Amino acid sequence: MKTFVLDTNVLLHDPLAPFSFHGSQVVLPLTVIEELDTFKRNNDERGRSARLVARRLDELRKNKGKLSNWVELEHGGKLKVEIMVSDGLPKAFSAQSKDNEILSCARYLKSHEEHVVFISKDINLRIKAEALGLETQDYEKAKVDVEELYRGWRELPAASGEIDRFFKEKRLAVPAQERPLIPNEFVVLKSPNGSQSALTRFDAKAGALLPLSKSDSAPWGIKPLNVEQKLALELLLNKDIQLVTMVGVAGSGKTLMALATALHQTLEEKHYRRILVGRPVVAVGHDLGFLPGTKEEKLTNWMGAIYDNLSYLLERPKGSLETSDMDIQMLIEEGTIEIEAVTYLRGRSLPNLLIIIDDAQNLTPHEIKTIISRAGMGAKIVLTGDPYQIDNYYLDASSNGLTYLVERFKGQALFGHLTFTKSERSPLAALASDLL
């Protein structure tokens, strides 16, 4: 039976991690419990994760016995809180480091167990563990191969007669292919010589490819500049698709299109009561630390990308360089637009809202679950992000909540996804995406 030693960051990433190693032994070094104690008072996702872990361990202690001994878990494995540490770490390992205490505990267990694996999301700590001769792995329960991530659209060959029939009948039976189509997946039909093409969406209910109905729209004056943006409009303006994810390179128009369609559907079509825009508070580079002012004043510094896009959309007259701060402030004061940090969404119920979460690649799978579960009746959620621009130290392109969500919801009738590959911000931004 394998013995898995868990680092603190694994529990903060997924508080249910100790119960995910089926049929194996899970060890939590006492140092991990001490580190969790320093997080439990935080009013953020890490604080909530620390408190959840503490409650789960306390339940085990009450119902199963002392955690200093092995306690049985429902999946057939065992769990233990280990106090012992080994002696004689190499000189380079500081005795004052909590990380090194955890490594020391794993080393002690290795000298008494047959197969010990150290699990951590800290890359440097995994390197140190391997230097000590420990087998080490990342926590991979929520990992997704980003290179194989569902794109949301594909190209398929079709005879010219089939494309003609599609335009005439407004539907086409699903052509035979190796990989089955997914609900709300887009298909670009192309004739063998490339002279004809058609944009279609697979409707699972109809069991056929249907023409797009929203792709030529210009919500809030924003016209699609390429095929990918046309497909995105189809998802964003379809009320039956309640969850939309848009993944892609910087400058591809994800945030701008989400905000433009939100203003259109809220202010003009009155489909939603108001717009809620959220963003994870994660710094790019060095954090500025404490910011003075009210919560709204603090958020202004973190939500610059949102305000930039809203200013562009609300310019009066259109195309001028005049700022539209008064327009934005008026919409906020009226309650039409609410700008919030995702930290403060827990516990809320949000019916009949259009919710946009920008930079969702900086969220963990657990945080994504928290946000999606806030949606009330009649709500729609749009999540945007670029898995290759992650600022959260413990996440990467494969383990972030956005890619995890795409993979888990793929195939659901109320879900739509699109991957962008073209940057339309400027030639300079496009070159930066390609070359840097």
C-alpha positions in Angstrom: 0.0 0.0 0.0 1.4 3.4 -1.0 1.8 6.1 1.6 1.2 9.7 0.4 2.6 12.6 2.4 0.7 15.8 1.7 2.1 19.4 1.7 0.0 22.3 3.1 -0.6 23.8 -0.4 -2.3 20.6 -1.5 -5.0 21.0 1.2 -5.4 24.7 0.5 -5.8 23.9 -3.2 -8.3 21.1 -2.5 -9.5 20.6 1.1 -10.9 17.2 0.2 -7.5 16.0 -1.1 -6.9 13.6 1.9 -10.0 11.6 0.8 -8.9 11.4 -2.9 -6.2 8.7 -2.6 -8.4 5.6 -2.7 -7.0 2.5 -1.0 -3.9 4.3 0.1 -2.4 5.7 3.3 -2.4 9.5 3.7 -0.1 11.2 6.1 -0.4 14.8 7.2 2.7 16.0 9.0 2.0 18.0 12.2 3.7 21.0 10.6 1.0 21.0 7.9 -1.7 21.3 10.7 0.3 24.2 12.2 0.5 25.9 8.8 -3.2 25.5 8.2 -3.8 27.1 11.6 -2.1 30.3 10.3 -4.6 30.5 7.4 -7.8 29.7 9.3 -8.6 33.3 10.2 -8.2 34.6 6.6 -11.4 35.8 4.9 -10.5 34.3 1.6 -10.6 30.9 -0.2 -7.4 29.7 1.5 -8.9 30.5 4.9 -12.1 28.7 4.1 -10.1 25.7 2.8 -8.1 25.6 6.1 -11.3 25.7 8.1 -12.9 22.9 6.0 -9.9 20.7 6.5 -9.9 21.3 10.2 -13.6 20.4 10.4 -13.2 17.2 8.4 -10.2 16.1 10.5 -12.2 16.9 13.7 -15.1 14.7 12.5 -12.6 11.8 11.8 -11.1 12.3 15.3 -14.6 12.1 16.9 -15.9 9.2 14.9 -12.9 7.1 14.0 -10.4 7.6 16.9 -7.1 9.3 17.5 -5.5 10.8 14.4 -2.0 10.0 15.9 -2.9 6.4 15.0 -4.2 5.2 11.6 -7.9 5.9 11.1 -10.0 4.2 8.5 -11.4 6.2 5.6 -14.5 5.4 3.6 -12.6 4.7 0.4 -10.6 1.9 2.0 -7.5 3.9 2.8 -6.1 5.2 6.1 -5.1 8.6 7.4 -2.7 9.7 10.1 -1.3 12.9 11.6 2.5 12.3 12.0 4.6 14.1 14.5 7.9 12.3 13.9 10.7 14.0 11.9 14.0 12.5 10.9 17.4 13.8 11.8 20.4 14.6 9.7 19.1 16.7 6.8 21.9 18.0 4.7 23.5 21.4 5.8 21.8 23.3 3.0 18.4 22.5 4.6 17.6 25.2 7.2 16.2 23.7 10.5 13.9 26.7 10.8 12.0 26.1 7.6 8.5 24.7 7.9 8.9 23.2 4.4 12.0 21.3 5.5 10.2 20.0 8.5 7.6 18.5 6.2 10.4 17.0 4.0 12.0 15.6 7.2 8.8 13.9 8.1 8.5 12.3 4.7 12.1 11.2 4.9 11.4 9.6 8.3 8.4 7.7 6.9 10.4 6.5 4.0 12.9 4.8 6.4 9.9 2.9 7.9 7.6 2.4 5.0 8.0 0.5 1.7 6.6 3.1 -0.7 6.3 6.8 0.3 5.3 9.5 -2.2 5.5 13.2 -1.3 2.7 15.3 -2.9 3.2 19.1 -3.3 2.1 21.9 -5.6 5.3 23.8 -4.8 7.8 23.1 -7.7 10.9 24.1 -5.7 9.8 21.8 -2.8 9.4 18.9 -5.2 12.9 19.5 -6.5 14.3 19.5 -2.9 12.3 16.3 -2.1 13.8 14.6 -5.1 17.3 15.8 -4.0 16.7 13.9 -0.7 15.8 10.8 -2.6 12.1 11.0 -2.1 9.6 10.1 -4.8 7.5 13.2 -5.4 4.5 14.3 -7.6 2.2 17.2 -8.2 -1.4 16.9 -7.0 -3.0 15.8 -10.3 -6.6 15.0 -9.4 -7.9 18.1 -11.3 -5.2 18.1 -14.0 -6.3 18.5 -17.6 -4.0 18.1 -20.7 -4.3 21.7 -22.0 -2.9 20.6 -25.4 -5.9 18.2 -25.7 -8.4 20.7 -24.3 -11.8 20.8 -26.0 -11.7 23.6 -28.5 -15.5 24.2 -29.0 -15.3 24.1 -32.8 -13.8 22.0 -35.6 -13.6 21.8 -39.4 -15.2 19.0 -41.3 -15.1 18.3 -45.0 -18.5 18.3 -46.8 -19.5 17.9 -50.4 -20.7 21.0 -52.2 -24.2 19.4 -52.6 -24.4 18.9 -48.8 -23.5 22.6 -48.1 -26.1 23.7 -50.7 -28.7 21.5 -49.0 -27.8 22.9 -45.6 -28.4 26.5 -46.8 -31.7 25.4 -48.4 -33.1 23.3 -45.5 -31.4 25.2 -42.6 -30.2 21.9 -41.1 -28.0 19.0 -41.9 -27.8 15.5 -40.5 -24.6 14.9 -38.6 -22.0 13.6 -40.9 -20.2 10.4 -40.0 -16.8 10.9 -38.2 -14.5 9.3 -35.8 -15.1 11.6 -32.9 -18.8 12.3 -32.0 -20.0 15.9 -31.9 -20.6 17.6 -28.5 -23.7 19.6 -27.7 -23.2 23.3 -28.8 -20.0 22.4 -30.6 -19.5 24.5 -33.8 -18.6 22.9 -37.1 -17.1 24.7 -40.0 -18.2 22.8 -43.1 -15.8 23.1 -46.1 -16.0 21.8 -49.6 -12.9 19.8 -50.8 -11.7 22.6 -53.1 -12.4 25.2 -50.4 -14.8 27.2 -52.6 -17.8 26.7 -50.2 -18.1 26.8 -46.5 -20.8 27.1 -43.8 -20.8 27.9 -40.1 -23.0 25.5 -38.1 -23.8 24.6 -34.5 -24.6 21.0 -33.4 -27.9 21.0 -31.6 -28.1 17.8 -29.5 -31.9 18.1 -29.2 -32.4 18.2 -32.9 -29.6 15.8 -33.6 -28.4 17.9 -36.5 -26.2 20.8 -37.5 -28.2 24.1 -37.5 -27.2 27.6 -38.9 -26.0 30.3 -36.6 -28.6 32.9 -35.7 -26.6 35.5 -33.8 -23.2 35.5 -35.6 -23.9 38.7 -37.6 -25.2 40.7 -34.6 -23.4 43.8 -33.4 -24.2 44.1 -29.7 -23.4 47.5 -28.4 -21.8 48.4 -31.7 -19.2 45.6 -31.5 -19.0 43.7 -34.8 -17.2 40.3 -35.0 -13.8 40.6 -36.7 -13.2 36.9 -37.4 -14.9 33.5 -37.5 -14.0 32.8 -33.8 -15.7 36.0 -32.6 -18.8 35.1 -34.7 -19.0 31.8 -33.0 -18.5 33.4 -29.6 -21.5 35.7 -30.2 -23.7 32.7 -30.8 -22.9 31.4 -27.3 -23.0 34.8 -25.6 -26.4 35.8 -27.0 -28.1 32.4 -26.6 -30.3 32.4 -23.4 -30.5 28.7 -23.4 -26.7 28.4 -22.9 -26.4 29.3 -19.3 -22.6 28.7 -18.9 -20.0 30.0 -21.4 -16.3 29.6 -21.2 -13.9 31.5 -23.5 -10.2 30.6 -23.6 -7.6 32.1 -25.7 -4.7 34.5 -26.4 -4.5 38.0 -25.1 -6.3 40.5 -27.2 -8.7 38.0 -28.8 -11.7 40.0 -27.6 -12.9 37.7 -24.9 -13.6 40.3 -22.2 -14.8 43.0 -24.6 -17.3 40.7 -26.3 -18.6 39.4 -22.9 -19.2 43.0 -21.7 -20.7 44.2 -24.9 -23.2 41.3 -25.1 -23.9 41.8 -21.3 -24.8 45.5 -21.8 -27.0 44.6 -24.9 -28.9 41.8 -23.1 -29.3 43.8 -19.9 -30.0 47.4 -21.0 -31.6 46.8 -24.4 -33.3 43.4 -24.3 -33.9 43.4 -20.5 -33.2 39.7 -20.3 -31.2 40.1 -17.0 -31.7 42.4 -14.0 -28.1 43.5 -13.9 -24.5 42.6 -14.7 -22.0 41.4 -12.1 -18.4 41.5 -13.1 -15.8 39.7 -11.0 -12.1 39.1 -11.1 -9.7 37.2 -8.8 -7.4 39.5 -6.8 -4.1 38.1 -7.9 -1.1 40.4 -8.6 0.9 40.3 -11.8 4.6 40.5 -10.6 5.2 42.0 -7.2 2.1 42.8 -5.1 1.7 46.4 -4.1 0.5 45.3 -0.6 -2.1 47.3 1.4 -4.2 49.8 -0.6 -5.9 52.6 1.2 -9.6 53.5 0.8 -13.0 51.8 0.8 -13.5 48.4 -0.8 -14.7 50.1 -4.0 -11.6 52.3 -4.1 -9.4 49.3 -3.6 -11.1 47.3 -6.3 -10.6 50.1 -8.8 -6.9 49.3 -8.8 -7.5 45.6 -9.4 -10.3 46.0 -12.0 -8.4 48.2 -14.5 -9.0 45.8 -17.4 -12.8 45.9 -16.7 -12.9 49.7 -16.6 -10.8 50.0 -19.7 -13.2 47.8 -21.7 -16.3 49.6 -20.2 -14.8 53.0 -21.1 -14.3 51.8 -24.7 -17.9 50.6 -24.9 -19.4 53.6 -23.3 -17.5 56.4 -25.2 -19.7 59.3 -26.2 -19.7 60.1 -29.0 -18.6 56.7 -30.3 -15.0 56.7 -31.5 -14.0 59.8 -29.6 -11.1 59.8 -27.0 -13.3 61.3 -24.3 -13.5 59.3 -21.1 -16.7 57.8 -20.0 -16.1 57.6 -16.2 -19.4 59.4 -15.5 -21.3 56.8 -17.6 -19.6 53.9 -15.7 -20.2 55.5 -12.3 -23.8 56.1 -13.1 -24.4 52.5 -14.1 -22.7 51.3 -10.9 -24.7 53.7 -8.7 -27.9 52.6 -10.4 -27.0 49.0 -9.7 -27.0 48.0 -13.4 -23.3 47.0 -13.1 -21.7 45.5 -10.0 -18.0 45.1 -9.9 -16.7 42.6 -7.3 -13.8 40.5 -6.3 -14.6 36.8 -6.6 -13.6 36.5 -2.9 -16.8 38.1 -1.9 -19.2 35.9 -4.0 -19.3 33.0 -1.5 -22.7 32.6 0.2 -24.6 34.9 -2.3 -27.5 33.8 -4.5 -27.5 35.5 -7.8 -30.8 35.0 -9.8 -31.5 36.7 -13.2 -28.0 38.1 -13.4 -25.4 38.0 -16.2 -22.2 37.2 -14.4 -18.8 37.7 -16.0 -15.7 36.3 -14.4 -12.5 37.6 -16.0 -9.1 36.1 -15.7 -10.7 32.8 -14.5 -7.4 31.0 -15.1 -6.2 32.3 -11.8 -8.9 30.3 -9.9 -8.6 26.8 -8.4 -11.2 24.1 -9.3 -12.6 24.6 -5.8 -13.1 28.3 -6.3 -14.7 27.8 -9.7 -17.2 25.4 -8.1 -18.0 28.0 -5.5 -18.7 30.6 -8.2 -20.8 28.4 -10.4 -22.9 27.3 -7.5 -23.9 30.9 -6.8 -26.0 31.1 -10.0 -29.8 31.4 -9.3 -32.7 30.9 -11.6 -32.4 32.8 -14.9 -28.7 33.6 -14.4 -26.0 33.2 -17.0 -22.3 32.9 -16.3 -19.4 33.8 -18.7 -15.8 32.9 -17.7 -12.9 34.2 -19.7 -9.1 33.6 -19.4 -5.8 32.5 -20.9 -4.4 29.3 -19.3 -0.9 30.5 -20.4 -1.1 33.7 -18.4 -1.4 32.4 -14.8 -0.2 34.5 -11.9 -1.3 32.2 -9.1 1.9 30.5 -7.9 0.3 27.1 -7.3 -1.6 26.8 -10.6 -0.5 26.1 -14.1 -2.1 25.6 -17.6 -3.2 22.1 -16.7 -4.4 22.5 -13.1 -6.4 25.8 -13.0 -10.1 25.9 -12.5 -10.9 27.3 -16.0 -9.5 24.3 -18.0 -10.9 21.9 -15.3 -14.4 23.4 -15.8 -14.2 23.1 -19.6 -13.3 19.4 -19.4 -16.0 18.6 -16.7 -18.9 20.5 -18.4 -18.1 19.3 -21.9 -21.2 17.6 -23.3 -23.7 19.4 -21.2 -26.6 21.0 -23.1 -26.5 24.3 -21.2 -22.8 24.7 -21.7 -20.8 26.3 -24.5 -17.1 26.8 -25.0 -14.8 28.5 -27.5 -11.0 28.6 -27.9 -9.6 31.7 -29.5 -6.4 31.6 -31.5 -6.3 35.1 -33.1 -5.5 38.4 -31.4 -7.4 41.4 -32.7 -6.2 44.0 -30.2 -3.4 45.4 -32.4 -0.6 44.1 -34.7 1.8 44.7 -31.8 -0.3 42.6 -29.4 -0.7 39.8 -31.9 3.1 39.7 -32.4 3.6 39.6 -28.7 1.3 36.6 -28.4 3.2 34.8 -31.2 6.8 35.6 -30.4 7.1 36.1 -26.6 
